[in-house]
Amino acid sequence: MDHLLAQQRARILTDQLTDKPVSINKGQTYSGDPFDKILQKQLENSEKLSFTKHAQLRMSERNIHLTEDHLERLDEAVKKADQKGVKDTLVFMDQMAFIVSVINKTVVTAISGDDVQGNVFTHIDGAVIV
């Protein structure tokens, strides 16, 4: 057993002697960007609303075009729903309706104009009217 430990120690020491020294810059990642900068980018991206392919298809089919103002209002509505503990919400805005997964910050589908009238919305636990 002692012989095996001695061999292991010798192998470790040999590896340490033959390895090239690695220079490490504190606070930097392999990409060269500071860790806090990468983390901030990730947090900003996770806070933005995203749209499923289904929602994008429905918006295209129904000729729904969102302005920057619409996106901000939709984002605010989702934040309000989140503060109330809503998981899946219906957001009414300017003759448009959106089903949004609040937890994932993802628009699941979109409806506009006359299609909103008489429609039944299921699998939601809250609604926000903006």
C-alpha positions in Angstrom: 0.0 0.0 0.0 2.8 2.4 0.9 4.4 1.6 -2.5 1.3 2.6 -4.3 1.0 5.9 -2.4 4.7 6.7 -3.2 4.1 6.0 -6.9 1.0 8.3 -6.8 3.0 11.1 -5.1 5.8 10.8 -7.6 3.3 11.0 -10.5 1.7 14.1 -9.0 5.1 15.8 -8.4 6.2 14.9 -12.0 3.0 16.3 -13.4 3.4 19.5 -11.4 7.0 20.0 -12.6 6.2 19.4 -16.3 3.0 21.5 -16.5 3.3 24.9 -18.0 2.4 27.7 -15.6 -1.0 29.1 -16.2 -1.6 32.8 -15.9 -4.9 33.7 -14.4 -6.3 37.2 -14.6 -8.5 37.7 -11.6 -12.1 38.5 -12.4 -11.9 37.5 -16.0 -13.3 34.6 -17.9 -11.8 32.6 -20.8 -13.6 35.0 -23.2 -11.7 37.9 -21.7 -14.8 39.7 -20.4 -15.2 40.3 -16.7 -17.5 37.9 -15.0 -19.8 40.7 -13.6 -20.3 42.0 -17.2 -21.3 38.6 -18.5 -23.6 38.1 -15.5 -25.3 41.5 -16.1 -25.9 40.6 -19.8 -27.5 37.3 -18.8 -29.7 39.0 -16.2 -30.8 41.7 -18.7 -31.6 39.0 -21.3 -33.6 36.9 -18.8 -35.7 39.9 -17.9 -36.8 40.6 -21.4 -40.0 39.1 -22.8 -39.6 36.5 -25.4 -42.1 35.1 -27.9 -42.7 31.5 -28.7 -42.7 30.4 -32.4 -46.4 29.9 -32.1 -46.9 33.5 -30.9 -44.7 34.8 -33.7 -46.7 32.8 -36.2 -50.1 34.1 -34.8 -48.8 37.7 -34.8 -47.7 37.4 -38.4 -51.0 35.7 -39.5 -53.1 38.3 -37.6 -51.0 41.3 -38.8 -50.0 42.2 -35.2 -47.1 44.7 -35.1 -45.8 45.8 -31.8 -44.1 49.1 -31.3 -41.5 49.8 -28.6 -44.3 51.4 -26.5 -46.4 48.2 -26.9 -43.5 46.1 -25.7 -42.9 48.3 -22.7 -46.5 48.2 -21.7 -46.7 44.4 -22.2 -43.6 44.1 -20.1 -45.1 46.3 -17.3 -48.3 44.2 -17.4 -46.3 41.0 -16.9 -44.4 42.6 -14.0 -47.7 43.5 -12.4 -49.0 40.0 -12.8 -45.8 38.6 -11.3 -46.1 40.9 -8.3 -49.5 39.4 -7.7 -48.3 35.8 -8.0 -49.9 35.1 -11.3 -48.3 32.3 -13.3 -50.2 32.6 -16.6 -51.9 35.8 -17.6 -54.1 37.3 -20.2 -53.0 40.8 -21.2 -55.5 43.1 -23.0 -53.9 46.1 -24.8 -55.2 48.2 -27.6 -57.6 45.7 -29.2 -55.0 42.9 -28.7 -54.8 40.0 -26.3 -51.8 38.1 -25.3 -51.4 34.9 -23.2 -48.1 35.2 -21.3 -46.3 32.7 -19.1 -45.3 35.0 -16.3 -42.7 32.6 -14.8 -40.9 32.2 -18.2 -41.6 35.8 -19.3 -42.8 34.3 -22.6 -45.7 35.4 -24.8 -47.4 32.1 -25.8 -50.0 33.4 -28.2 -51.5 36.7 -29.5 -55.0 37.6 -30.7 -56.3 40.9 -32.2 -59.3 42.7 -33.4 -62.6 40.8 -33.9 -60.9 37.5 -32.9 -60.9 38.8 -29.3 -64.7 39.0 -29.2 -66.4 35.9 -28.0 -63.1 34.0 -27.4 -62.7 31.8 -24.3 -59.3 32.0 -22.6 -58.3 29.0 -20.7 -55.2 27.9 -18.6 -54.8 31.4 -17.1 -54.9 32.5 -13.5 -55.0 36.3 -14.0 -55.7 39.1 -16.4 -54.1 42.6 -16.8 -55.8 45.3 -18.9 -53.5 48.1 -20.1 
